[in-house]
Amino acid sequence: VGIDTLYRVAEIMFEEYREPRFAPPPLLKRMVQLGYFGRKSGRGFYDYTGEKPVPARLGI
């Protein structure tokens, strides 16, 4: 599941239940804004551009 999908699910859960615990974390929102979707974009919590995935330096 991509980061964009995870973010959208959290949005839907929060809209439905209005529970703060379901609110999407700001980090996920920023990652989606920057296009960091995970494997499908080549970058997310890991950088997939090389031969092996390595932890990404997000700097956000």
C-alpha positions, 0 to 999 in steps of 0.5 A: 500500500502506497503512502498516498493510499495510506494518507487517503484512508486516514482522511476518510477515517477521520472524516467519518469518525471525527476522532483525532487518533484517525487524523492523517499525520502531517508528515504523510500529508507533506510526503504526498504533496512532494510526490513521495508515494513509496515504490510507485514513485521511487521514493517514500520512507525508503529510496528505491532508485538504486539497486536496493532500497535504502532509508530515505533522508526526508529532510521535511 
